[in-house]
């Protein structure tokens, strides 16, 4: 059932497009390449052998990688709905 000017299935298409955009962004993230370091590039602590074998090219210890992963990263969002508020800016 469509509401207003939206076509049937428009909301599902928007959701699917958002999911595909996010998947493409995640796949495009740079993966470690090259030889793994034996010591963390940030704190200097030793990187365990198991981690170096599991992730070729790893440069950070687990603690530093967790801290880096949890930092806030602002991204520009895409307003697929074209709401009035976004058009007034």
Secondary structure, 3 states (H helix, E strand, C coil): CCCCCCCCCHHHHHHHHHHHHHHHHHHHCCCCCCCCCCECCCCCCECCHHHHHHCCCCCCCHHHHHHHHCCCCCCCCCCCCCCHHHHHC
